[in-house]
Amino acid sequence: MHIDAKVMQGFGGAGVLEVVENFMGDTYRAVYTVKFEEAVYVLHSFQKKSKKNDETPRQDVETIKRRLRWAQAEHDAWMKEQGRKNGHAKGRRGDTGATP
């Protein structure tokens, strides 16, 4: 886990974390999930546009939610393919598939 990662609110303990970095006066965010033992899925990364509000824009939150659902389905399919129960496999997955 990144040293500056913080739990992203609104995901009900789904293991969704956010890293916020400032660079040359702009703010960038990367959102990922550590919900799965075998893989880390980067759900979204974007430049924060508003300087006035610390809230994540609704469109970005919807993108994150959609990609989290995709990651869950993709992970479940991979676990089934491996003949393992969700969250209890050993080892690492070499690829994470295509981003929706």
Chimera marker file (.cmm) of the C-alpha trace (Angstrom):
<marker_set name="trace">
<marker id="1" x="0.000" y="0.000" z="0.000" r="1" g="1" b="0" radius="0.5"/>
<marker id="2" x="1.233" y="3.491" z="-0.852" r="1" g="1" b="0" radius="0.5"/>
<marker id="3" x="2.348" y="5.442" z="2.226" r="1" g="1" b="0" radius="0.5"/>
<marker id="4" x="-0.083" y="8.304" z="1.452" r="1" g="1" b="0" radius="0.5"/>
<marker id="5" x="-3.049" y="6.091" z="0.510" r="1" g="1" b="0" radius="0.5"/>
<marker id="6" x="-6.333" y="6.833" z="2.239" r="1" g="1" b="0" radius="0.5"/>
<marker id="7" x="-9.576" y="4.894" z="2.280" r="1" g="1" b="0" radius="0.5"/>
<marker id="8" x="-11.986" y="6.431" z="-0.203" r="1" g="1" b="0" radius="0.5"/>
<marker id="9" x="-15.342" y="7.222" z="1.375" r="1" g="1" b="0" radius="0.5"/>
<marker id="10" x="-18.604" y="5.891" z="-0.027" r="1" g="1" b="0" radius="0.5"/>
<marker id="11" x="-17.511" y="2.364" z="-0.912" r="1" g="1" b="0" radius="0.5"/>
<marker id="12" x="-18.634" y="0.535" z="2.216" r="1" g="1" b="0" radius="0.5"/>
<marker id="13" x="-15.299" y="-0.955" z="3.176" r="1" g="1" b="0" radius="0.5"/>
<marker id="14" x="-14.674" y="-2.343" z="-0.312" r="1" g="1" b="0" radius="0.5"/>
<marker id="15" x="-10.934" y="-1.814" z="0.054" r="1" g="1" b="0" radius="0.5"/>
<marker id="16" x="-10.949" y="1.200" z="-2.255" r="1" g="1" b="0" radius="0.5"/>
<marker id="17" x="-7.972" y="3.477" z="-1.662" r="1" g="1" b="0" radius="0.5"/>
<marker id="18" x="-6.988" y="6.838" z="-3.072" r="1" g="1" b="0" radius="0.5"/>
<marker id="19" x="-3.604" y="8.465" z="-3.510" r="1" g="1" b="0" radius="0.5"/>
<marker id="20" x="-3.563" y="12.231" z="-4.055" r="1" g="1" b="0" radius="0.5"/>
<marker id="21" x="-0.450" y="13.925" z="-5.426" r="1" g="1" b="0" radius="0.5"/>
<marker id="22" x="0.260" y="17.552" z="-6.250" r="1" g="1" b="0" radius="0.5"/>
<marker id="23" x="2.535" y="18.394" z="-9.159" r="1" g="1" b="0" radius="0.5"/>
<marker id="24" x="3.331" y="21.848" z="-10.481" r="1" g="1" b="0" radius="0.5"/>
<marker id="25" x="0.176" y="23.368" z="-9.010" r="1" g="1" b="0" radius="0.5"/>
<marker id="26" x="-2.180" y="20.618" z="-10.194" r="1" g="1" b="0" radius="0.5"/>
<marker id="27" x="-3.704" y="17.784" z="-8.167" r="1" g="1" b="0" radius="0.5"/>
<marker id="28" x="-3.864" y="14.210" z="-9.447" r="1" g="1" b="0" radius="0.5"/>
<marker id="29" x="-5.685" y="11.234" z="-7.955" r="1" g="1" b="0" radius="0.5"/>
<marker id="30" x="-5.270" y="7.503" z="-8.440" r="1" g="1" b="0" radius="0.5"/>
<marker id="31" x="-7.906" y="5.134" z="-7.086" r="1" g="1" b="0" radius="0.5"/>
<marker id="32" x="-7.315" y="1.419" z="-6.671" r="1" g="1" b="0" radius="0.5"/>
<marker id="33" x="-8.663" y="-1.566" z="-4.795" r="1" g="1" b="0" radius="0.5"/>
<marker id="34" x="-6.843" y="-4.041" z="-2.575" r="1" g="1" b="0" radius="0.5"/>
<marker id="35" x="-10.017" y="-6.033" z="-2.015" r="1" g="1" b="0" radius="0.5"/>
<marker id="36" x="-8.514" y="-9.098" z="-3.673" r="1" g="1" b="0" radius="0.5"/>
<marker id="37" x="-5.607" y="-11.076" z="-2.223" r="1" g="1" b="0" radius="0.5"/>
<marker id="38" x="-4.208" y="-11.956" z="-5.647" r="1" g="1" b="0" radius="0.5"/>
<marker id="39" x="-4.355" y="-8.653" z="-7.482" r="1" g="1" b="0" radius="0.5"/>
<marker id="40" x="-4.463" y="-4.891" z="-7.258" r="1" g="1" b="0" radius="0.5"/>
<marker id="41" x="-6.841" y="-3.222" z="-9.708" r="1" g="1" b="0" radius="0.5"/>
<marker id="42" x="-6.285" y="0.431" z="-10.615" r="1" g="1" b="0" radius="0.5"/>
<marker id="43" x="-9.846" y="1.687" z="-10.993" r="1" g="1" b="0" radius="0.5"/>
<marker id="44" x="-9.299" y="5.270" z="-12.127" r="1" g="1" b="0" radius="0.5"/>
<marker id="45" x="-6.760" y="8.069" z="-12.297" r="1" g="1" b="0" radius="0.5"/>
<marker id="46" x="-7.531" y="11.680" z="-13.072" r="1" g="1" b="0" radius="0.5"/>
<marker id="47" x="-6.540" y="15.293" z="-12.628" r="1" g="1" b="0" radius="0.5"/>
<marker id="48" x="-8.653" y="17.117" z="-10.082" r="1" g="1" b="0" radius="0.5"/>
<marker id="49" x="-10.101" y="20.182" z="-11.787" r="1" g="1" b="0" radius="0.5"/>
<marker id="50" x="-11.816" y="22.100" z="-8.972" r="1" g="1" b="0" radius="0.5"/>
<marker id="51" x="-9.634" y="24.042" z="-6.565" r="1" g="1" b="0" radius="0.5"/>
<marker id="52" x="-12.607" y="24.964" z="-4.344" r="1" g="1" b="0" radius="0.5"/>
<marker id="53" x="-14.061" y="21.569" z="-3.480" r="1" g="1" b="0" radius="0.5"/>
<marker id="54" x="-12.294" y="18.491" z="-2.105" r="1" g="1" b="0" radius="0.5"/>
<marker id="55" x="-15.127" y="16.169" z="-3.208" r="1" g="1" b="0" radius="0.5"/>
<marker id="56" x="-14.568" y="13.712" z="-6.016" r="1" g="1" b="0" radius="0.5"/>
<marker id="57" x="-16.812" y="14.667" z="-8.970" r="1" g="1" b="0" radius="0.5"/>
<marker id="58" x="-19.901" y="12.460" z="-9.395" r="1" g="1" b="0" radius="0.5"/>
<marker id="59" x="-18.814" y="11.337" z="-12.886" r="1" g="1" b="0" radius="0.5"/>
<marker id="60" x="-15.496" y="10.080" z="-11.483" r="1" g="1" b="0" radius="0.5"/>
<marker id="61" x="-17.245" y="8.296" z="-8.580" r="1" g="1" b="0" radius="0.5"/>
<marker id="62" x="-19.555" y="6.551" z="-11.070" r="1" g="1" b="0" radius="0.5"/>
<marker id="63" x="-16.540" y="5.483" z="-13.153" r="1" g="1" b="0" radius="0.5"/>
<marker id="64" x="-14.875" y="4.061" z="-10.043" r="1" g="1" b="0" radius="0.5"/>
<marker id="65" x="-18.038" y="2.174" z="-9.022" r="1" g="1" b="0" radius="0.5"/>
<marker id="66" x="-18.476" y="0.730" z="-12.525" r="1" g="1" b="0" radius="0.5"/>
<marker id="67" x="-14.856" y="-0.400" z="-12.683" r="1" g="1" b="0" radius="0.5"/>
<marker id="68" x="-15.031" y="-1.892" z="-9.178" r="1" g="1" b="0" radius="0.5"/>
<marker id="69" x="-18.017" y="-4.010" z="-10.293" r="1" g="1" b="0" radius="0.5"/>
<marker id="70" x="-16.024" y="-5.026" z="-13.380" r="1" g="1" b="0" radius="0.5"/>
<marker id="71" x="-12.978" y="-5.922" z="-11.245" r="1" g="1" b="0" radius="0.5"/>
<marker id="72" x="-15.149" y="-8.052" z="-8.955" r="1" g="1" b="0" radius="0.5"/>
<marker id="73" x="-16.671" y="-9.933" z="-11.892" r="1" g="1" b="0" radius="0.5"/>
<marker id="74" x="-13.304" y="-10.372" z="-13.612" r="1" g="1" b="0" radius="0.5"/>
<marker id="75" x="-11.711" y="-11.569" z="-10.386" r="1" g="1" b="0" radius="0.5"/>
<marker id="76" x="-14.567" y="-13.989" z="-9.658" r="1" g="1" b="0" radius="0.5"/>
<marker id="77" x="-14.255" y="-15.464" z="-13.165" r="1" g="1" b="0" radius="0.5"/>
<marker id="78" x="-10.506" y="-15.863" z="-12.754" r="1" g="1" b="0" radius="0.5"/>
<marker id="79" x="-10.941" y="-17.515" z="-9.361" r="1" g="1" b="0" radius="0.5"/>
<marker id="80" x="-13.500" y="-19.926" z="-10.826" r="1" g="1" b="0" radius="0.5"/>
<marker id="81" x="-11.119" y="-20.697" z="-13.692" r="1" g="1" b="0" radius="0.5"/>
<marker id="82" x="-8.401" y="-21.446" z="-11.159" r="1" g="1" b="0" radius="0.5"/>
<marker id="83" x="-10.771" y="-23.656" z="-9.131" r="1" g="1" b="0" radius="0.5"/>
<marker id="84" x="-10.362" y="-21.501" z="-6.045" r="1" g="1" b="0" radius="0.5"/>
<marker id="85" x="-12.721" y="-19.856" z="-3.630" r="1" g="1" b="0" radius="0.5"/>
<marker id="86" x="-12.875" y="-16.045" z="-3.669" r="1" g="1" b="0" radius="0.5"/>
<marker id="87" x="-10.136" y="-14.371" z="-1.674" r="1" g="1" b="0" radius="0.5"/>
<marker id="88" x="-8.256" y="-17.536" z="-0.709" r="1" g="1" b="0" radius="0.5"/>
<marker id="89" x="-5.905" y="-18.248" z="-3.590" r="1" g="1" b="0" radius="0.5"/>
<marker id="90" x="-2.153" y="-18.293" z="-3.222" r="1" g="1" b="0" radius="0.5"/>
<marker id="91" x="0.226" y="-16.649" z="-5.653" r="1" g="1" b="0" radius="0.5"/>
<marker id="92" x="-0.044" y="-13.724" z="-8.020" r="1" g="1" b="0" radius="0.5"/>
<marker id="93" x="-1.962" y="-13.133" z="-11.172" r="1" g="1" b="0" radius="0.5"/>
<marker id="94" x="0.224" y="-11.994" z="-14.009" r="1" g="1" b="0" radius="0.5"/>
<marker id="95" x="-2.301" y="-9.771" z="-15.795" r="1" g="1" b="0" radius="0.5"/>
<marker id="96" x="-5.374" y="-7.795" z="-14.837" r="1" g="1" b="0" radius="0.5"/>
<marker id="97" x="-7.199" y="-7.811" z="-18.167" r="1" g="1" b="0" radius="0.5"/>
<marker id="98" x="-8.360" y="-4.868" z="-20.199" r="1" g="1" b="0" radius="0.5"/>
<marker id="99" x="-9.839" y="-1.769" z="-18.619" r="1" g="1" b="0" radius="0.5"/>
<marker id="100" x="-13.491" y="-1.244" z="-19.485" r="1" g="1" b="0" radius="0.5"/>
<link id1="1" id2="2" r="1" g="1" b="0" radius="0.2"/>
<link id1="2" id2="3" r="1" g="1" b="0" radius="0.2"/>
<link id1="3" id2="4" r="1" g="1" b="0" radius="0.2"/>
<link id1="4" id2="5" r="1" g="1" b="0" radius="0.2"/>
<link id1="5" id2="6" r="1" g="1" b="0" radius="0.2"/>
<link id1="6" id2="7" r="1" g="1" b="0" radius="0.2"/>
<link id1="7" id2="8" r="1" g="1" b="0" radius="0.2"/>
<link id1="8" id2="9" r="1" g="1" b="0" radius="0.2"/>
<link id1="9" id2="10" r="1" g="1" b="0" radius="0.2"/>
<link id1="10" id2="11" r="1" g="1" b="0" radius="0.2"/>
<link id1="11" id2="12" r="1" g="1" b="0" radius="0.2"/>
<link id1="12" id2="13" r="1" g="1" b="0" radius="0.2"/>
<link id1="13" id2="14" r="1" g="1" b="0" radius="0.2"/>
<link id1="14" id2="15" r="1" g="1" b="0" radius="0.2"/>
<link id1="15" id2="16" r="1" g="1" b="0" radius="0.2"/>
<link id1="16" id2="17" r="1" g="1" b="0" radius="0.2"/>
<link id1="17" id2="18" r="1" g="1" b="0" radius="0.2"/>
<link id1="18" id2="19" r="1" g="1" b="0" radius="0.2"/>
<link id1="19" id2="20" r="1" g="1" b="0" radius="0.2"/>
<link id1="20" id2="21" r="1" g="1" b="0" radius="0.2"/>
<link id1="21" id2="22" r="1" g="1" b="0" radius="0.2"/>
<link id1="22" id2="23" r="1" g="1" b="0" radius="0.2"/>
<link id1="23" id2="24" r="1" g="1" b="0" radius="0.2"/>
<link id1="24" id2="25" r="1" g="1" b="0" radius="0.2"/>
<link id1="25" id2="26" r="1" g="1" b="0" radius="0.2"/>
<link id1="26" id2="27" r="1" g="1" b="0" radius="0.2"/>
<link id1="27" id2="28" r="1" g="1" b="0" radius="0.2"/>
<link id1="28" id2="29" r="1" g="1" b="0" radius="0.2"/>
<link id1="29" id2="30" r="1" g="1" b="0" radius="0.2"/>
<link id1="30" id2="31" r="1" g="1" b="0" radius="0.2"/>
<link id1="31" id2="32" r="1" g="1" b="0" radius="0.2"/>
<link id1="32" id2="33" r="1" g="1" b="0" radius="0.2"/>
<link id1="33" id2="34" r="1" g="1" b="0" radius="0.2"/>
<link id1="34" id2="35" r="1" g="1" b="0" radius="0.2"/>
<link id1="35" id2="36" r="1" g="1" b="0" radius="0.2"/>
<link id1="36" id2="37" r="1" g="1" b="0" radius="0.2"/>
<link id1="37" id2="38" r="1" g="1" b="0" radius="0.2"/>
<link id1="38" id2="39" r="1" g="1" b="0" radius="0.2"/>
<link id1="39" id2="40" r="1" g="1" b="0" radius="0.2"/>
<link id1="40" id2="41" r="1" g="1" b="0" radius="0.2"/>
<link id1="41" id2="42" r="1" g="1" b="0" radius="0.2"/>
<link id1="42" id2="43" r="1" g="1" b="0" radius="0.2"/>
<link id1="43" id2="44" r="1" g="1" b="0" radius="0.2"/>
<link id1="44" id2="45" r="1" g="1" b="0" radius="0.2"/>
<link id1="45" id2="46" r="1" g="1" b="0" radius="0.2"/>
<link id1="46" id2="47" r="1" g="1" b="0" radius="0.2"/>
<link id1="47" id2="48" r="1" g="1" b="0" radius="0.2"/>
<link id1="48" id2="49" r="1" g="1" b="0" radius="0.2"/>
<link id1="49" id2="50" r="1" g="1" b="0" radius="0.2"/>
<link id1="50" id2="51" r="1" g="1" b="0" radius="0.2"/>
<link id1="51" id2="52" r="1" g="1" b="0" radius="0.2"/>
<link id1="52" id2="53" r="1" g="1" b="0" radius="0.2"/>
<link id1="53" id2="54" r="1" g="1" b="0" radius="0.2"/>
<link id1="54" id2="55" r="1" g="1" b="0" radius="0.2"/>
<link id1="55" id2="56" r="1" g="1" b="0" radius="0.2"/>
<link id1="56" id2="57" r="1" g="1" b="0" radius="0.2"/>
<link id1="57" id2="58" r="1" g="1" b="0" radius="0.2"/>
<link id1="58" id2="59" r="1" g="1" b="0" radius="0.2"/>
<link id1="59" id2="60" r="1" g="1" b="0" radius="0.2"/>
<link id1="60" id2="61" r="1" g="1" b="0" radius="0.2"/>
<link id1="61" id2="62" r="1" g="1" b="0" radius="0.2"/>
<link id1="62" id2="63" r="1" g="1" b="0" radius="0.2"/>
<link id1="63" id2="64" r="1" g="1" b="0" radius="0.2"/>
<link id1="64" id2="65" r="1" g="1" b="0" radius="0.2"/>
<link id1="65" id2="66" r="1" g="1" b="0" radius="0.2"/>
<link id1="66" id2="67" r="1" g="1" b="0" radius="0.2"/>
<link id1="67" id2="68" r="1" g="1" b="0" radius="0.2"/>
<link id1="68" id2="69" r="1" g="1" b="0" radius="0.2"/>
<link id1="69" id2="70" r="1" g="1" b="0" radius="0.2"/>
<link id1="70" id2="71" r="1" g="1" b="0" radius="0.2"/>
<link id1="71" id2="72" r="1" g="1" b="0" radius="0.2"/>
<link id1="72" id2="73" r="1" g="1" b="0" radius="0.2"/>
<link id1="73" id2="74" r="1" g="1" b="0" radius="0.2"/>
<link id1="74" id2="75" r="1" g="1" b="0" radius="0.2"/>
<link id1="75" id2="76" r="1" g="1" b="0" radius="0.2"/>
<link id1="76" id2="77" r="1" g="1" b="0" radius="0.2"/>
<link id1="77" id2="78" r="1" g="1" b="0" radius="0.2"/>
<link id1="78" id2="79" r="1" g="1" b="0" radius="0.2"/>
<link id1="79" id2="80" r="1" g="1" b="0" radius="0.2"/>
<link id1="80" id2="81" r="1" g="1" b="0" radius="0.2"/>
<link id1="81" id2="82" r="1" g="1" b="0" radius="0.2"/>
<link id1="82" id2="83" r="1" g="1" b="0" radius="0.2"/>
<link id1="83" id2="84" r="1" g="1" b="0" radius="0.2"/>
<link id1="84" id2="85" r="1" g="1" b="0" radius="0.2"/>
<link id1="85" id2="86" r="1" g="1" b="0" radius="0.2"/>
<link id1="86" id2="87" r="1" g="1" b="0" radius="0.2"/>
<link id1="87" id2="88" r="1" g="1" b="0" radius="0.2"/>
<link id1="88" id2="89" r="1" g="1" b="0" radius="0.2"/>
<link id1="89" id2="90" r="1" g="1" b="0" radius="0.2"/>
<link id1="90" id2="91" r="1" g="1" b="0" radius="0.2"/>
<link id1="91" id2="92" r="1" g="1" b="0" radius="0.2"/>
<link id1="92" id2="93" r="1" g="1" b="0" radius="0.2"/>
<link id1="93" id2="94" r="1" g="1" b="0" radius="0.2"/>
<link id1="94" id2="95" r="1" g="1" b="0" radius="0.2"/>
<link id1="95" id2="96" r="1" g="1" b="0" radius="0.2"/>
<link id1="96" id2="97" r="1" g="1" b="0" radius="0.2"/>
<link id1="97" id2="98" r="1" g="1" b="0" radius="0.2"/>
<link id1="98" id2="99" r="1" g="1" b="0" radius="0.2"/>
<link id1="99" id2="100" r="1" g="1" b="0" radius="0.2"/>
</marker_set>
